[in-house]
């Protein structure tokens, strides 16, 4: 028997090993990228992202034309992926469909000073809607923050609103429909000489829960329609300091009279606080309720 000996070419062996390693690394890189993409898709699956470029281009939903306002006419989840800078004379986002969640994701919707009639809002609903959820961000400028109108079973939470009213009356921070919750928001009207007819921090229809909010420099802090629960809120420095102003007020009884029985169906917690320096708060402010 003759034995066969194979002489290995060291250069060829080195090239073969190098190619194998290169192939393995390439395969591993592709796998890692695929896992990352799959994870991102899984995390954001079904969520529509909105940013300045998307707003300018349009097409966020089927009815959304280029430019502002961004129109949401399809139920679903939406999330800001950047700040929105809204030009003068228009609103930021309009919602025309029920069952919409808008996560501001910590970003800001910035409007210039308004003072127009009707008010210019950062976010507004149009039509008879329900199940609208706005959360987690900053609304700056304009004279209206979140205007959900009569939208029922809705939520506004963890939103900081700083309007910049110039001449308009009827400015508002948050307006929401019946059986809704307004929680952990901050509303400020940083205005020292505006001829306001009324600046309302939070206005809620019946069966609402208004909890843990801070309202500053509003002529009317929190207006509610009974029955409602208003707990753990803080109101400070109404504007203007020498004219009619209210901490907590009860909207007129829709069945007539604003009667004692009607008012008693509102629960005002002892944890609500009002702090007005230099003037005496009216009877609707503080722990006494309406």
C-alpha positions as CSV (number, residue, x, y, z in Angstrom):
1,X,0.0,0.0,0.0
2,X,1.2,3.4,-1.0
3,X,0.4,6.1,1.4
4,X,-0.7,9.4,-0.1
5,X,0.5,12.6,1.5
6,X,-1.2,15.9,0.8
7,X,0.9,19.0,1.2
8,X,-1.2,21.9,2.3
9,X,-0.5,25.3,0.8
10,X,-0.3,27.6,3.9
11,X,-1.4,30.6,1.9
12,X,-4.4,28.8,0.5
13,X,-5.3,27.5,3.9
14,X,-5.0,31.0,5.3
15,X,-7.3,32.4,2.6
16,X,-9.8,29.6,3.2
17,X,-9.9,30.2,6.9
18,X,-10.2,34.0,6.4
19,X,-13.1,33.6,3.9
20,X,-14.9,31.3,6.4
21,X,-14.5,33.8,9.2
22,X,-15.6,36.6,6.9
23,X,-18.7,34.7,5.9
24,X,-19.5,33.9,9.5
25,X,-19.1,37.6,10.5
26,X,-21.3,38.7,7.6
27,X,-24.0,36.2,8.5
28,X,-23.9,37.3,12.1
29,X,-24.1,40.9,11.1
30,X,-27.2,40.2,9.0
31,X,-28.8,38.3,11.8
32,X,-28.2,41.1,14.3
33,X,-29.6,43.7,11.9
34,X,-32.7,41.5,11.2
35,X,-33.2,41.0,14.9
36,X,-33.0,44.8,15.5
37,X,-35.4,45.6,12.7
38,X,-37.8,43.0,13.8
39,X,-37.7,44.3,17.3
40,X,-38.3,47.9,16.1
41,X,-41.2,46.8,13.9
42,X,-42.6,44.8,16.8
43,X,-42.3,47.8,19.2
44,X,-43.9,50.3,16.8
45,X,-46.3,47.9,15.0
46,X,-49.5,49.7,14.3
47,X,-48.3,53.1,15.6
48,X,-48.2,56.0,13.1
49,X,-45.3,58.4,13.6
50,X,-45.7,62.1,13.1
51,X,-42.9,64.7,12.8
52,X,-42.4,68.0,11.0
53,X,-41.4,66.5,7.7
54,X,-44.4,64.2,7.7
55,X,-46.7,67.1,8.6
56,X,-45.4,69.2,5.7
57,X,-45.7,66.3,3.3
58,X,-49.1,65.2,4.4
59,X,-50.5,61.6,4.2
60,X,-50.5,60.8,7.9
61,X,-54.0,59.5,7.2
62,X,-56.0,59.2,4.0
63,X,-57.6,62.6,4.4
64,X,-54.4,64.5,5.6
65,X,-53.3,67.1,3.0
66,X,-49.8,68.6,3.0
67,X,-49.1,71.2,5.7
68,X,-50.9,72.0,9.0
69,X,-53.1,71.0,10.6
70,X,-52.2,67.3,10.6
71,X,-55.6,65.6,10.2
72,X,-56.2,62.3,11.9
73,X,-59.4,60.7,10.4
74,X,-58.6,57.1,11.1
75,X,-58.9,55.3,14.5
76,X,-55.6,54.1,15.8
77,X,-52.4,55.0,17.7
78,X,-50.2,57.9,16.7
79,X,-46.9,59.1,18.2
80,X,-44.8,62.2,17.7
81,X,-41.2,61.4,16.7
82,X,-40.1,65.1,16.9
83,X,-41.3,68.6,17.7
84,X,-43.9,70.3,15.5
85,X,-43.6,74.0,14.6
86,X,-46.9,75.2,13.4
87,X,-47.2,78.4,11.2
88,X,-49.3,81.3,12.2
89,X,-53.1,81.1,11.7
90,X,-53.5,77.4,11.7
91,X,-53.8,74.6,14.3
92,X,-51.5,71.8,15.1
93,X,-53.5,68.5,14.9
94,X,-57.2,68.0,14.1
95,X,-58.8,64.7,15.1
96,X,-62.0,63.7,13.3
97,X,-62.3,60.0,14.2
98,X,-63.1,58.3,17.5
99,X,-60.8,55.8,19.3
100,X,-57.6,57.7,18.7
101,X,-54.5,57.7,21.0
102,X,-52.0,60.5,20.5
103,X,-48.8,60.1,22.4
104,X,-46.8,63.3,22.3
105,X,-43.8,61.3,23.4
106,X,-42.3,64.1,25.3
107,X,-42.1,66.4,22.3
108,X,-43.6,69.9,21.8
109,X,-46.2,71.3,19.5
110,X,-45.3,75.0,19.2
111,X,-47.8,77.6,17.9
112,X,-47.1,81.3,17.6
113,X,-49.1,83.8,19.6
114,X,-52.7,83.8,18.4
115,X,-55.4,86.1,19.9
116,X,-57.7,85.2,17.0
117,X,-61.4,84.4,17.1
118,X,-62.2,81.5,17.1
119,X,-59.3,80.3,19.2
120,X,-56.3,78.6,17.6
121,X,-55.6,75.2,19.3
122,X,-52.7,72.9,19.4
123,X,-55.0,69.9,19.3
124,X,-58.7,70.0,18.4
125,X,-61.4,67.4,17.8
126,X,-64.2,67.9,15.2
127,X,-67.5,66.2,15.4
128,X,-69.1,64.0,18.0
129,X,-66.4,61.7,19.1
130,X,-65.4,59.3,21.9
131,X,-62.3,57.5,23.2
132,X,-59.8,60.2,22.5
133,X,-56.5,59.9,24.5
134,X,-53.9,62.7,24.6
135,X,-50.8,62.2,26.7
136,X,-47.2,63.0,27.6
137,X,-45.9,66.2,26.0
138,X,-45.8,70.0,25.8
139,X,-48.2,72.4,24.0
140,X,-46.9,75.9,23.7
141,X,-48.4,79.1,22.2
142,X,-51.7,79.8,20.6
143,X,-54.6,80.5,22.9
144,X,-56.1,76.9,23.2
145,X,-54.3,73.8,24.3
146,X,-56.4,70.6,24.0
147,X,-60.0,71.2,22.8
148,X,-61.8,67.9,22.8
149,X,-65.2,69.6,22.8
150,X,-67.9,67.0,23.6
151,X,-65.7,64.0,23.1
152,X,-66.8,61.4,25.7
153,X,-64.9,58.7,27.6
154,X,-61.7,60.4,26.8
155,X,-58.4,61.2,28.6
156,X,-55.9,64.0,28.8
157,X,-52.9,63.2,31.0
158,X,-49.4,64.4,31.7
159,X,-49.5,67.4,29.3
160,X,-47.9,70.7,30.0
161,X,-49.8,73.6,28.3
162,X,-48.6,77.2,28.2
163,X,-50.8,79.3,26.0
164,X,-49.8,82.8,24.8
165,X,-53.0,84.8,24.7
166,X,-52.8,88.3,23.2
167,X,-56.3,89.7,22.7
168,X,-58.8,86.8,22.5
169,X,-61.4,86.0,25.1
170,X,-62.5,82.4,25.7
171,X,-59.0,81.0,25.9
172,X,-58.7,77.6,27.4
173,X,-56.2,75.0,28.5
174,X,-58.1,71.7,28.3
175,X,-61.8,71.2,27.4
176,X,-63.2,67.7,27.5
177,X,-66.6,65.9,27.2
178,X,-68.6,63.7,29.6
179,X,-67.4,60.6,31.5
180,X,-63.7,61.6,30.9
181,X,-60.6,62.0,33.0
182,X,-58.2,65.0,33.2
183,X,-55.2,64.0,35.2
184,X,-51.6,65.2,36.0
185,X,-51.6,68.2,33.7
186,X,-50.1,71.6,34.0
187,X,-51.8,74.7,32.5
188,X,-50.5,78.2,32.5
189,X,-51.6,81.5,30.9
190,X,-48.3,83.6,31.1
191,X,-50.1,86.8,30.4
192,X,-49.7,90.0,32.5
193,X,-51.8,92.6,30.5
194,X,-54.1,90.7,28.2
195,X,-57.7,92.0,28.0
196,X,-59.2,88.6,28.8
197,X,-62.9,88.0,28.9
198,X,-62.3,84.5,30.2
199,X,-59.4,82.2,30.4
200,X,-60.4,78.8,31.6
201,X,-57.7,76.3,32.8
202,X,-59.7,73.1,32.6
203,X,-63.4,72.7,31.6
204,X,-65.1,69.3,31.9
205,X,-68.6,68.0,31.3
206,X,-70.5,65.7,33.6
207,X,-69.2,62.5,35.2
208,X,-65.6,63.7,34.8
209,X,-62.7,63.0,37.1
210,X,-60.3,66.0,37.4
211,X,-57.3,64.9,39.5
212,X,-53.8,66.1,40.2
213,X,-53.7,69.1,37.9
214,X,-51.9,72.4,38.4
215,X,-53.5,75.6,36.9
216,X,-51.8,79.0,37.1
217,X,-52.8,82.5,36.0
218,X,-56.2,81.5,34.7
219,X,-59.2,83.7,35.3
220,X,-61.3,80.6,35.9
221,X,-59.3,77.7,37.2
222,X,-61.4,74.5,36.9
223,X,-65.0,74.5,35.6
224,X,-67.0,71.3,35.9
225,X,-70.5,70.1,35.2
226,X,-71.9,68.0,38.0
227,X,-71.7,65.2,38.8
228,X,-67.9,65.2,38.9
229,X,-65.0,64.4,41.1
230,X,-62.4,67.1,41.6
231,X,-59.4,66.1,43.7
232,X,-55.8,66.9,44.5
233,X,-55.6,70.0,42.2
234,X,-53.6,73.1,42.8
235,X,-54.7,76.6,41.5
236,X,-52.6,79.7,41.8
237,X,-52.5,83.4,40.8
238,X,-55.7,84.0,38.8
239,X,-55.5,86.7,36.1
240,X,-56.4,89.5,36.2
241,X,-55.9,89.8,40.0
242,X,-58.4,92.5,40.7
243,X,-61.4,91.4,38.6
244,X,-64.0,88.6,38.9
245,X,-62.2,85.3,39.0
246,X,-62.9,81.8,40.4
247,X,-61.0,78.8,41.6
248,X,-63.5,76.0,41.2
249,X,-66.8,76.8,39.5
250,X,-69.9,74.7,38.7
251,X,-71.3,75.1,35.2
252,X,-75.0,75.9,35.0
253,X,-77.4,73.0,35.6
254,X,-78.5,71.8,32.1
255,X,-81.9,71.0,33.6
256,X,-82.2,74.5,35.0
257,X,-81.4,76.4,38.2
258,X,-77.9,75.3,39.2
259,X,-79.7,74.1,42.3
260,X,-78.2,73.1,45.6
261,X,-79.0,69.4,44.9
262,X,-77.3,69.7,41.5
263,X,-74.2,71.2,43.1
264,X,-74.0,68.6,45.8
265,X,-73.5,65.9,43.2
266,X,-70.0,67.3,42.7
267,X,-67.3,66.0,45.0
268,X,-64.5,68.5,45.9
269,X,-61.7,66.9,47.9
270,X,-60.1,68.6,50.8
271,X,-56.8,68.2,49.0
272,X,-57.6,70.8,46.4
273,X,-55.5,74.0,47.1
274,X,-55.7,77.6,46.0
275,X,-52.9,80.1,46.6
276,X,-53.6,83.7,45.7
277,X,-51.1,86.3,46.9
278,X,-52.3,89.8,47.6
279,X,-56.1,89.1,47.4
280,X,-58.8,87.1,49.0
281,X,-60.0,84.1,46.9
282,X,-63.7,83.9,46.2
283,X,-66.1,81.5,47.9
284,X,-65.7,78.9,45.2
285,X,-62.0,78.5,45.8
286,X,-60.2,76.3,48.2
287,X,-61.5,73.4,50.2
288,X,-65.1,74.6,50.4
289,X,-66.1,73.7,46.9
290,X,-69.1,75.3,45.3
